Amino acid sequence: MTPEEMSMFFPTPPVPAPELTLERVFTSWTPDPAALVVVVVLGAAYWWGVRALRAAGAHWPAARAAAFAGALATVLLVTTSFLGVYSDTLFWVRAVQNTVLLMVTPLLLALGAPLTLLVRAVPRRIADRVEAASRSDAAKLLTFPGVVTALLVGVPFALYLTPLYELTLRSSVVDALMHGMLVFAGFVYFWTRLRVDRTPRDDMHVVSFGISLAEVIFDGALGLVLWLGPLRAPHYYEALARTWGPSVRTD
């Protein structure tokens, strides 16, 4: 979709947030209904699972629950704090937001072992179905190292090097879907590499090194493109007419 087509479908001109000051870093907040719903639903489901286990006399490590709670906290942080307020105004803020959702939130989710909790907390017939799904050919394909690498590397490339980036700036629906995709890609990586939850495949740990090396190389290449290449969503940022902060190129 070209900038002209985007302007046709999203005619409302972007409005810049007020100048970002140290005070506003701590006092700027914005509601994000989609993020709040996701956090409440996942938090309630996890809490129910822990309660069900404890009611049955089973133990669930507090560290896992704390990691999962931390993951939900990062979602709220990047969507409702100043990072959410300024994500449509400053490129670097959105980059921080996306990086947390790709690399930090999924790490904490995986450390929370949600799949293990699910299997242990639900009735046996449902647990059997979940375990069968985790051993299915589709699950093995999704967690194949090449697919994991393609997800971890490909999602940021698709986001920043296609019109998708500007769409996330102009559409809250596209933005929410992209946030979900970032978390999903990161979770598949950390789930299969940390193996706190049972995984469909038992690849050697050296595979983790290979995936991480590929991620570092490709992310470095992406960084060079963003730094030296054409500006991302220039029509959008120019329309902001922001009079404060770094220039569009420096940002």
ABEGO torsion letter per residue (X at the ends): XBAAAAAAABABBBBBBBBBBAAAAAABBBBBAAAAAAAAAAAAAAAAAAAAAAAAGBBBBAAAAAAAAAAAAAAAAAAABAAAAAAAABAAAAAAAAAAAAAAAAAAAAAAGAAAAAAAABBAAAAAAAAAAAABAAAAAAABAAAAAAAAAAAAAAAAABAAAAAAAABAAAAAAAAAAAAAAAAAAAAAAAGABBBABBBBAAAAAAAAAAAAAAAAAAAAAAAABBBBGAAAAAAAGBABEBBAAAX
